[in-house]
C-alpha cells in the first residue's frame, strides 16, 4: 500500500508540474523538442529520489534546479559539438562579426543571447513570477546573485530589444 501511495503522490506531482517544467526547459534552451525530454528526464531523476524529496520543504524548487542543470549541460554539449564541427570543417580563420542587435526582433532570440544564469534568473523571476528567494532556491544561488543576474539580464534585454519590448518579458507577454 505504501508503494501505491508513493506512486500516487508522484503521479500528482508529475501532473501538476510537468508542463511548467517543460516550458521552463524550452525558455532556457530554445528547443521545443528537447524541452519535453528534459522535463521528463528531470522527473525520472526526481522519481528515483522521491522518498526523500517528497518530505522536502520545496520539491518544485528542487525540480526546477534539476531542469536548469540538465538544460545547462545540454547547451554545453551542443556548444562543444558545434565547436568540434567548426574546427573540423573550417578551412582557415573566418572573420567573426558581433551580434547584429538591430536584427534581434523577438524575446526568444534575445533570451538565447543571455548567458545561462542570467537567462534562468530572468525566466524564473518574470516568466514564472517566482520570488527572489524561490529563484535562488531553484538555481542553488544566493538571493543577491538572483538580484544581480536578473537586473543585468533585464538590462541586456532592454539594450537588445528596447525598453518597451523588454517590458513584455516582465508581464509575461514576450514571445515564447
C-alpha positions as CSV (number, residue, x, y, z in Angstrom):
1,X,0.0,0.0,0.0
2,X,2.9,2.4,0.7
3,X,4.2,1.9,-2.8
4,X,0.8,2.8,-4.2
5,X,0.6,5.9,-2.1
6,X,4.1,6.9,-3.1
7,X,3.3,6.4,-6.8
8,X,0.1,8.4,-6.5
9,X,1.9,11.2,-4.8
10,X,4.5,11.3,-7.5
11,X,1.9,11.0,-10.3
12,X,0.1,14.0,-8.8
13,X,3.4,16.0,-8.7
14,X,4.1,15.0,-12.3
15,X,0.6,16.0,-13.5
16,X,0.8,19.4,-11.7
17,X,4.3,20.4,-12.7
18,X,5.4,18.6,-16.0
19,X,4.0,21.3,-18.3
20,X,5.6,24.1,-16.3
21,X,9.0,22.3,-16.1
22,X,8.8,21.7,-19.9
23,X,8.1,25.4,-20.5
24,X,11.0,26.3,-18.3
25,X,13.3,24.0,-20.2
26,X,12.1,25.5,-23.5
27,X,12.7,29.0,-22.3
28,X,16.2,28.0,-21.2
29,X,17.2,26.0,-24.3
30,X,15.0,27.4,-27.1
31,X,14.5,23.8,-28.2
32,X,10.8,22.8,-28.2
33,X,11.6,19.1,-29.0
34,X,14.1,18.9,-26.2
35,X,12.0,20.7,-23.6
36,X,9.6,17.8,-23.0
37,X,12.6,15.3,-22.9
38,X,14.4,17.5,-20.4
39,X,11.3,17.8,-18.2
40,X,10.7,14.0,-18.4
41,X,14.4,13.2,-17.6
42,X,14.3,15.6,-14.6
43,X,11.1,13.9,-13.4
44,X,12.7,10.5,-13.8
45,X,15.6,11.7,-11.6
46,X,13.1,13.0,-9.1
47,X,11.2,9.7,-9.0
48,X,14.4,7.9,-8.1
49,X,14.7,10.2,-5.1
50,X,11.0,10.6,-4.4
51,X,11.1,9.0,-0.9
52,X,13.5,11.8,0.3
53,X,12.2,14.5,-2.0
54,X,8.5,14.3,-1.1
55,X,9.5,15.2,2.5
56,X,11.5,18.3,1.3
57,X,10.2,21.7,2.0
58,X,10.4,22.8,-1.7
59,X,10.3,19.9,-4.1
60,X,9.2,22.1,-7.0
61,X,12.3,24.3,-6.5
62,X,14.4,21.2,-6.5
63,X,12.8,20.1,-9.7
64,X,13.4,23.4,-11.3
65,X,17.1,23.1,-10.3
66,X,17.3,19.7,-11.9
67,X,15.8,21.0,-15.1
68,X,18.2,24.0,-15.1
69,X,21.2,21.8,-14.6
70,X,20.1,19.4,-17.3
71,X,19.4,22.3,-19.7
72,X,22.8,23.8,-18.9
73,X,24.5,20.5,-19.7
74,X,22.6,20.2,-23.0
75,X,23.6,23.7,-24.0
76,X,27.2,23.0,-23.1
77,X,27.2,19.7,-25.1
78,X,25.7,21.4,-28.1
79,X,28.3,24.2,-27.9
80,X,31.1,21.6,-27.7
81,X,29.7,19.8,-30.7
82,X,29.4,23.0,-32.8
83,X,33.0,23.8,-31.9
84,X,34.1,20.4,-33.0
85,X,32.3,20.6,-36.3
86,X,33.5,24.1,-36.9
87,X,37.1,23.1,-36.2
88,X,36.8,20.0,-38.5
89,X,35.2,21.9,-41.4
90,X,37.0,25.3,-41.1
91,X,39.4,26.0,-43.9
92,X,41.1,28.8,-42.0
93,X,40.2,31.6,-39.7
94,X,36.8,33.1,-40.5
95,X,36.1,36.7,-39.6
96,X,33.7,36.8,-36.7
97,X,31.1,39.5,-36.5
98,X,29.5,40.7,-33.4
99,X,25.8,40.2,-32.9
100,X,23.6,42.4,-35.0
101,X,21.5,43.9,-32.2
102,X,19.2,45.6,-34.8
103,X,18.2,42.2,-36.2
104,X,17.1,40.9,-32.8
105,X,13.3,41.2,-33.1
106,X,11.8,38.8,-30.5
107,X,12.2,38.0,-26.9
108,X,13.1,34.4,-27.6
109,X,16.2,35.3,-29.7
110,X,17.2,37.9,-27.1
111,X,16.9,35.4,-24.3
112,X,19.1,33.0,-26.3
113,X,21.8,35.6,-26.3
114,X,21.8,35.9,-22.5
115,X,24.3,33.8,-20.5
116,X,22.6,30.8,-18.9
117,X,22.4,32.1,-15.3
118,X,21.0,35.5,-16.4
119,X,18.5,33.8,-18.6
120,X,17.4,31.4,-15.9
121,X,17.0,34.2,-13.4
122,X,15.0,36.4,-15.8
123,X,12.8,33.4,-16.8
124,X,12.1,32.3,-13.3
125,X,11.5,35.8,-11.9
126,X,9.5,37.2,-14.8
127,X,8.0,34.4,-16.9
128,X,7.3,32.2,-13.9
129,X,6.8,35.1,-11.4
130,X,8.9,33.4,-8.7
131,X,10.2,35.4,-5.8
132,X,13.9,36.1,-5.5
133,X,14.1,33.6,-2.7
134,X,12.3,30.8,-4.7
135,X,14.5,31.6,-7.8
136,X,17.6,31.4,-5.6
137,X,16.4,28.1,-4.2
138,X,15.7,26.6,-7.6
139,X,19.1,27.6,-9.0
140,X,21.1,27.0,-5.9
141,X,22.5,30.5,-5.7
142,X,22.1,33.4,-3.3
143,X,19.3,35.9,-3.3
144,X,21.9,38.6,-4.0
145,X,23.1,36.7,-7.1
146,X,19.5,36.4,-8.3
147,X,19.0,40.2,-7.9
148,X,22.2,40.9,-9.7
149,X,21.8,38.4,-12.5
150,X,18.1,39.4,-13.1
151,X,19.0,43.1,-13.2
152,X,21.9,42.6,-15.6
153,X,19.8,40.2,-17.7
154,X,16.9,42.7,-18.0
155,X,19.4,45.5,-18.8
156,X,20.8,43.3,-21.6
157,X,17.3,42.6,-22.9
158,X,16.5,46.3,-22.8
159,X,19.6,47.1,-24.8
160,X,18.8,44.3,-27.4
161,X,15.1,44.9,-27.7
162,X,14.3,48.3,-26.4
163,X,12.6,49.1,-23.1
164,X,9.1,48.5,-24.5
165,X,9.8,45.0,-25.8
166,X,11.8,44.0,-22.7
167,X,8.8,45.1,-20.6
168,X,6.8,42.3,-22.3
169,X,9.1,39.8,-20.5
170,X,8.2,41.3,-17.2
171,X,4.5,40.9,-17.7
172,X,5.0,37.5,-19.4
173,X,3.8,38.6,-22.9
174,X,7.1,38.1,-24.7
175,X,7.4,35.5,-27.5
176,X,7.6,32.0,-26.0
